[in-house]
Amino acid sequence: MGNRFVSVLVGVALVGSGCSAGEPAEQDESEPRTLVDSEVVRGLNGLPEGTSVHRITYRSVTPSGEADTVSGITLVPAELDPELPVLAWAHGTTGIGDDCAPSEDPSLAGYTEQLAAFLEAGYAVTATDYAGLGTPGDHPYLIPESAGRSVVDSVRAIRDLHPDLGDRWVAIGHSQGGHAAIAAAEVADGHDLVGVVSYAPAPNMTDEVDRLGQVVLAEQTYYTLMLVGLKTQHPELDFADYLGPRALEILPVAREACVDELAARYAEADLPGSEFEPKDAAAADRLRGWFAENELARRRVSAPVLVAQGSADRIVYPEYTAALVEQARRQGTTVDHRVYPGADHGEVLAAAADDVFDWLAGRAA
C-alpha cells in the first residue's frame, strides 16, 4: 500500500561514495541513547537547499520485548521553526526485502516531494524504515506494535542527533505508514505526541478472511506480505495453509523483491483467488484470530487524529477507512475524517495538502 504501486522502485544506496560520517550531538550521558549510528547523506535531489540529512540506525524493541536495531533517515531544514513539532514520517509499502528500505532509495520511496514540502514549512522530519527493512530479520509487515515502536523510537533518535529540537511531535504516514502512525499513537500513549495524520491507512483485516478467495491483483501482493509479517509473531504459521502451490512458488520472491517487482510477478502469474483461500475452516479461524490480535483502534488515543482518504482509492477502499474511523471513535479517540473526491491512493497526499498543513499548524507550540 504505497505511493508508487506502478512505478519502478530503484534501490540505489544513499550512503557510500561522497558521504562522510556524522557526529551525533553531545548529550547528557546519564540519559540512555536511542541513536546507534549516523552518516551524513549528500547529493539527495529534491530537498530544500541546506537540509541536513543523516541515515541513522537506532535502538528499538520488538513486540516480544527483545532489543532490536532499526534504520531510517532524518531531515532537518536550514530554516527550522522551533515552534513546530517534529514530524515522525511513516512510509507506504515498499516491500519486505532489505533493498526496499526507503533510506537507501534516492526518491525516499517516492515521497521526496511530500517531505520537501514539510521541510520548506520549517518542520524537522524523522523517517523510519521500520524493523527488518535495511536491518537484520524479517520485516513484521502491518504488525502494529512493531511499526508503532519503530516510529516512536525514531523520534528519540532524531533528538539524540539534534538535542535542540522541541519535545512535541506528530506521527504522520501514508498507507502502511498511515497504519503505523495510528499504531505509534497507541504505543506512545501521550509522551509529547500532539497529533496523528493518517493518509489512507491500511485497514483491519479480521472481517476479510472469508473473502480471501476473491482477492484481486494488488490485494494478492499485500496479503502475501501480511502472512510473512504474521509469521514473525507466530512461527507456527504454515504458509501452505494459506497459499496454494502456485502462490507458494512466488513466496521467495516476496521475501526479496520490492513491491513493484513483486506486483509484476503476480500479474505475470495471473493466479486465481483460490490460491489465497485458507485450506480449511480451522486455518481460517487461526488467521482471523491473528488478524484480530493486530487490529488498530482497540484502545483510545489521547492525541487528535486527522484521517485523509481519497474517494477513488482502489488500494485502501474508502469503506475500509470509514470502518476504522468508526472503531476509533467508539474507543473515545477524536478523529477528523476527511474524504477527497476523485483522489486515488497516491493522489490523496496532494489533495489533502492544504488541510494537513492547516491542521499541523494547530499543533505548534
Buried (B, 14 or more C-beta within 10 A) or exposed (E): BBBBBEEEBEBEBBBEEEBEEBEBEEBEEEEEBBBBBBBBBEEBEEBBEEBBBBBBBBBBBBBEEEEBBBBBBBBBBEEBBEEBBBBBBBBBBBBBBBBBBBBBBBBBBBBBBBBBBBBEBBBBBBBBBBBBBBBEEBBBBBBBBBBBBBBBBBBBBBBBBBEEBBEBBBBBBBBBBBBBBBBBBBBBEEBEBBBBBBBBBBBBBBBBBEEBEEBEEBBBBBBBBBBBBBBBBBEEBEEEBBBBEEBBBBBEBBBBBBBBBBBBBBEEBEBEBEBBBBEEEEBBEBBBEBBBBBBBBBEBBBBBBBBBBBBBBEBBBBEBBBBBBEBBBEBEBEBBBBBBEEBBBBBBBEBBEEBBEEBBEEBBE
